[in-house]
Amino acid sequence: MLVESNGTRIHVRQQGQGELALVFLHYWGGSSRTWDKVAGELAGRYRIVATDHRGWGQSPAPAAGYGLADLAADAEGVIEALELRRYVLVGHSMGGKVAQLMASRRPRGLEALVLVAPSPPSPMVLSEEQRATLIGAYQSRESVQWVIDHVLTTRPLDAAAREQVVEDSLRGAPQARAGWPDVAMREDICAEVARIDVPTLVICGEQDQVDRVETLQAQLLPRIPHAVMQQLPGTGHLSPLEAPTELARHIARFVAGD
């Protein structure tokens, strides 16, 4: 379904039911279906709401508006439109940085925060060469497949998951692909993140090459003193696809307070 939000429309996938909703925000290059295997493990207990960021998946691609505040406002509009009274934010990578900003605003109804291989709140400024390399990662099937094998994953993906990553990566609008390295990645939300006051779980792949364990230990955890970290052994950056059952188990235990 498409939800009117923040001057655009955001595509939303829902399943499950319950008083508590889990709101899933995907990584740069992914879509709401990145979470399908994780959601399938959790839909028996919770209402699942997974969005496509603007310009990704089935969400339209406005010409502008790809900063963190824009992406956060899109998700906040979905939460309001769906009248979610109690929810947990679950953000992966880019979606994790968006979720950090949202949680820092202490919105009504937010009960907990789960950050999966999140981009840290500190800015990352790329050289022109690095930027070109990053943008070029999603230019062709061959380039996406190379990134899957050499950057994004440690565990091999099955054929269906691999094809999904290729399709989602290539489907991103040019302005959405550029928005992360040009704008959102460079933003500094360290001061805002210090205001997060809900229980926070950080889940990272032990062998993540994108948002490394040591980076999160240095750049994120000290800014959210009550946050706890769980590592997924032998896992890379795409844990929702590499280790969905393990990831879902960690989320369920945390949300249940175990």
C-alpha positions as CSV (number, residue, x, y, z in Angstrom):
1,M,0.0,0.0,0.0
2,L,1.0,3.6,-0.6
3,V,0.8,6.1,2.3
4,E,0.7,9.8,1.9
5,S,3.6,11.2,4.0
6,N,5.7,14.3,4.0
7,G,4.6,15.6,0.6
8,T,5.2,12.2,-1.1
9,R,4.0,8.7,-1.0
10,I,5.7,5.9,0.8
11,H,5.2,2.2,0.0
12,V,4.5,0.1,3.0
13,R,4.3,-3.7,3.5
14,Q,2.4,-5.0,6.5
15,Q,1.8,-8.4,8.1
16,G,1.0,-9.9,11.4
17,Q,-1.0,-8.3,14.2
18,G,-0.7,-7.1,17.7
19,E,-0.8,-4.1,19.9
20,L,3.0,-3.6,19.5
21,A,4.3,-2.8,16.0
22,L,7.8,-3.3,14.7
23,V,8.7,-0.6,12.1
24,F,11.5,-1.7,9.8
25,L,13.7,0.8,7.8
26,H,16.0,-0.7,5.2
27,Y,19.6,-0.1,4.1
28,W,20.9,2.0,1.1
29,G,20.2,-0.2,-1.8
30,G,17.5,-2.3,-0.2
31,S,13.7,-2.2,0.1
32,S,11.0,-3.2,2.5
33,R,11.3,-6.8,1.3
34,T,14.9,-6.9,2.7
35,W,13.1,-7.7,5.9
36,D,10.8,-10.4,4.7
37,K,12.6,-13.4,6.3
38,V,13.0,-11.6,9.6
39,A,9.4,-10.4,9.5
40,G,8.2,-13.9,8.8
41,E,9.8,-15.0,12.1
42,L,8.1,-12.2,14.1
43,A,4.7,-11.7,12.5
44,G,3.0,-14.3,14.8
45,R,3.7,-11.9,17.8
46,Y,3.8,-8.4,16.4
47,R,2.4,-6.1,13.7
48,I,5.0,-5.7,11.1
49,V,5.4,-2.4,9.2
50,A,8.2,-2.2,6.6
51,T,8.7,0.8,4.4
52,D,10.4,1.6,1.2
53,H,12.5,4.8,1.6
54,R,11.6,7.5,-1.0
55,G,13.2,6.5,-4.3
56,W,13.7,2.8,-3.4
57,G,11.5,-0.2,-3.8
58,Q,8.0,0.9,-4.9
59,S,8.1,4.3,-3.3
60,P,8.0,7.3,-5.8
61,A,11.2,9.3,-6.2
62,P,10.8,13.0,-5.6
63,A,13.5,15.2,-7.2
64,A,14.9,16.3,-3.8
65,G,14.6,15.5,-0.1
66,Y,17.1,12.7,0.6
67,G,18.6,14.0,3.9
68,L,18.1,12.3,7.2
69,A,15.4,14.7,8.3
70,D,13.5,14.0,5.1
71,L,13.7,10.2,5.5
72,A,12.8,10.5,9.1
73,A,9.8,12.7,8.3
74,D,8.6,10.1,5.7
75,A,8.7,7.3,8.3
76,E,7.1,9.5,11.0
77,G,4.3,10.2,8.6
78,V,3.7,6.5,8.0
79,I,3.6,5.9,11.8
80,E,1.0,8.7,12.2
81,A,-1.1,7.6,9.2
82,L,-1.2,4.0,10.4
83,E,-2.1,5.3,14.0
84,L,0.6,3.2,15.6
85,R,0.3,3.8,19.4
86,R,3.1,1.5,20.5
87,Y,6.0,0.6,18.3
88,V,9.7,-0.3,18.1
89,L,12.0,1.1,15.4
90,V,14.3,-1.4,13.7
91,G,16.7,0.3,11.3
92,H,19.5,-1.3,9.1
93,S,22.5,0.6,8.0
94,M,21.2,3.8,6.4
95,G,17.9,3.0,8.0
96,G,19.7,2.7,11.3
97,K,20.9,6.3,11.1
98,V,17.4,7.5,10.2
99,A,16.1,5.5,13.2
100,Q,18.6,7.1,15.5
101,L,17.4,10.6,14.5
102,M,13.8,9.6,14.9
103,A,14.4,8.1,18.4
104,S,16.4,11.2,19.5
105,R,13.2,13.2,19.1
106,R,11.6,11.0,21.8
107,P,8.3,10.5,19.9
108,R,5.2,9.4,21.7
109,G,4.7,5.6,21.4
110,L,8.3,4.6,20.8
111,E,9.1,1.8,23.2
112,A,12.5,0.6,22.0
113,L,15.2,0.9,19.3
114,V,17.0,-1.8,17.4
115,L,19.9,-0.8,15.3
116,V,21.1,-3.5,12.8
117,A,24.5,-2.8,11.4
118,P,23.7,0.9,11.7
119,S,25.6,3.7,10.1
120,P,27.1,5.7,13.0
121,P,25.9,9.2,13.9
122,S,29.2,10.7,13.1
123,P,29.7,12.1,9.5
124,M,31.5,10.3,6.8
125,V,32.9,12.4,4.1
126,L,34.1,10.7,0.9
127,S,36.7,11.8,-1.6
128,E,35.4,12.2,-5.2
129,E,37.0,8.9,-6.1
130,Q,35.3,7.1,-3.2
131,R,32.0,8.7,-4.0
132,A,32.2,7.6,-7.6
133,T,33.1,4.1,-6.5
134,L,30.1,4.0,-4.1
135,I,27.6,5.3,-6.7
136,G,29.0,2.9,-9.3
137,A,28.3,-0.1,-7.0
138,Y,24.7,-0.1,-8.2
139,Q,25.1,0.6,-11.9
140,S,24.8,-3.0,-13.3
141,R,24.1,-6.5,-12.4
142,E,27.8,-7.3,-12.5
143,S,28.7,-4.4,-10.2
144,V,26.0,-5.4,-7.7
145,Q,27.1,-9.0,-7.7
146,W,30.7,-8.0,-7.1
147,V,29.6,-5.8,-4.1
148,I,27.5,-8.7,-2.7
149,D,30.5,-11.1,-2.8
150,H,33.3,-8.7,-1.7
151,V,31.7,-6.1,0.5
152,L,28.2,-6.8,1.7
153,T,28.1,-10.4,2.8
154,T,30.2,-13.1,4.5
155,R,27.7,-15.9,4.4
156,P,26.5,-16.8,0.9
157,L,23.0,-15.8,-0.1
158,D,20.6,-18.3,-1.7
159,A,19.7,-17.6,-5.3
160,A,16.4,-15.9,-4.6
161,A,17.9,-13.5,-2.0
162,R,20.9,-12.7,-4.3
163,E,18.5,-11.8,-7.1
164,Q,16.4,-9.7,-4.8
165,V,19.5,-7.7,-3.8
166,V,20.4,-7.2,-7.4
167,E,16.9,-6.1,-8.4
168,D,16.5,-3.7,-5.4
169,S,19.9,-2.1,-5.9
170,L,19.3,-1.5,-9.6
171,R,15.8,-0.2,-9.0
172,G,16.9,2.8,-6.8
173,A,16.3,6.2,-8.5
174,P,19.5,8.1,-9.3
175,Q,18.6,10.8,-6.8
176,A,18.1,8.2,-4.1
177,R,21.4,6.5,-4.9
178,A,23.2,9.8,-4.7
179,G,21.4,11.1,-1.7
180,W,23.2,8.9,0.8
181,P,26.8,9.6,-0.2
182,D,26.1,13.3,-1.1
183,V,23.9,14.2,1.9
184,A,22.8,11.8,4.6
185,M,26.1,10.0,5.1
186,R,27.8,13.4,5.7
187,E,25.4,14.5,8.4
188,D,26.5,14.7,12.0
189,I,23.7,13.7,14.5
190,C,26.0,12.9,17.4
191,A,24.4,15.6,19.6
192,E,20.9,14.4,18.8
193,V,21.7,10.7,19.4
194,A,22.7,11.6,23.0
195,R,19.0,12.3,23.7
196,I,17.8,8.8,23.0
197,D,16.2,7.5,26.1
198,V,14.5,4.2,25.1
199,P,16.1,0.7,25.5
200,T,18.5,0.3,22.6
201,L,20.0,-2.9,21.0
202,V,22.8,-2.7,18.5
203,I,23.1,-5.9,16.4
204,C,26.2,-6.2,14.2
205,G,27.8,-8.8,12.0
206,E,31.1,-9.9,13.4
207,Q,32.7,-9.6,9.9
208,D,30.8,-6.6,8.7
209,Q,33.1,-4.6,6.3
210,V,30.7,-1.6,6.0
211,D,29.8,-0.6,9.5
212,R,32.4,-2.4,11.5
213,V,32.1,-3.6,15.1
214,E,35.0,-1.4,16.2
215,T,33.5,1.6,14.5
216,L,30.2,1.2,16.3
217,Q,32.0,0.6,19.6
218,A,33.9,3.9,19.1
219,Q,31.3,6.1,17.4
220,L,27.9,4.9,18.5
221,L,27.9,3.0,21.9
222,P,29.5,5.8,23.9
223,R,26.8,8.2,22.8
224,I,24.0,5.9,23.9
225,P,25.3,4.8,27.3
226,H,22.3,2.4,28.0
227,A,22.7,0.6,24.6
228,V,23.8,-3.0,24.5
229,M,25.5,-4.8,21.6
230,Q,25.0,-8.3,20.2
231,Q,27.3,-9.7,17.5
232,L,26.3,-12.2,14.9
233,P,29.2,-14.7,14.3
234,G,30.4,-15.2,10.8
235,T,28.0,-12.5,9.4
236,G,28.6,-9.5,7.2
237,H,26.6,-6.4,6.6
238,L,23.4,-8.0,5.2
239,S,22.3,-9.8,8.3
240,P,18.6,-9.5,7.5
241,L,19.4,-11.8,4.5
242,E,22.5,-13.7,5.8
243,A,21.2,-14.6,9.2
244,P,17.4,-13.8,9.4
245,T,16.5,-16.4,12.0
246,E,19.3,-15.4,14.4
247,L,18.5,-11.7,13.9
248,A,14.8,-12.2,14.5
249,R,15.6,-14.2,17.7
250,H,17.7,-11.3,19.1
251,I,15.0,-8.8,18.2
252,A,12.3,-10.9,19.8
253,R,14.2,-11.5,23.0
254,F,15.1,-7.8,23.4
255,V,11.5,-6.6,22.7
256,A,10.2,-9.1,25.2
257,G,12.6,-7.9,27.8
258,D,14.4,-11.2,28.1
